[in-house]
Amino acid sequence: MDFLKELFGTSSSFEAIYWAIAVSATGLMGLKSILSFIGLDLDADFELGLDGDEISVSAILTVLMTIGWSGVLGYKLTSYNDLVILITASVAGVASLGASIFIGGRLKKELEHSGNIDLKNAIGKTAKVYLTIPAGKAEKGQIEIELQGRLKIMDAISENLIPSGASVIVYDVNEHSLVVEPIPSVES
């Protein structure tokens, strides 16, 4: 412990421990950030068992940095005793963990939702028939449609036989298929 007290220039063993935690966690987070920047991200997740929440290495390092720097500031800026500083630093660490889980969960949900296609957004859009659509809605063909900023090949059904290359308009959604009808060609 004397080594840490000498290294960080402190008279208190507890303050030296806070310095060691703060400097180590900050250094590891910096290293992790650099590795991530150059494409060597070594992140891992740990299951908590609480509603499927995950804690990442980044979240753990964030907690340790918060506890360490809160403890250092507690000794540098206040005259509180060791127990008060320990409790304050621990509360700050738990708060940073909660914030990491909350923000990470929100970002994860955003990523999950942003990739989903809502077929109802296709209603009223025009498309080109990719594979011939048989008549009678019994069998599926396929159409090529721009949906939510992406060009997609989607299953389609129709009352009418519609050949490949024909233009159609989507007027309904039936389970996982788009219901289309041909757009009449304008003859001059």
HUGIKA-V787897 format. One record per backbone hydrogen bond with DSSP energy under -1.0 kcal/mol. CO is the residue of the C=O (numbers start at 1). NH is the residue of the N-H. Records with the same first field share a line. If there is no record, write none. Layout:
CO=NH, NH
This chain:
1=5
2=6
3=7
4=8
5=10
12=16
13=17
14=18
15=19
16=20
17=21
18=22
19=23
20=24
21=25
22=26
23=27
24=28
25=29
26=30
27=31
28=32
29=33
30=34
31=35
32=36
33=37
34=38
35=40
36=39
44=57
46=55
50=53
53=48
55=46
56=60
57=61
58=62
59=63
60=64
61=65
62=66
63=67
64=68
65=69
66=70
67=71
68=72
69=73
70=74
71=75
72=76
73=77
74=78
81=85
82=86
83=87
84=88
85=89
86=90
87=91
88=92
89=93
90=94
91=95
92=96
93=97
94=98
95=99
96=100
97=101
98=102
99=103
100=104
101=105
102=106
103=107
104=108
105=109
106=110
107=111
108=112
109=113
110=114
113=116
118=121
119=122
120=123
122=125
125=170
127=168
128=144
129=165
131=142
133=162
141=156
142=130, 131
143=154
144=128
145=152
147=150
150=147
152=145
154=143
155=178
156=141
157=180
158=137
162=133
163=166
166=129
167=183
168=127
169=181
170=124
172=179
174=177
177=174
178=157
179=171, 172
181=169
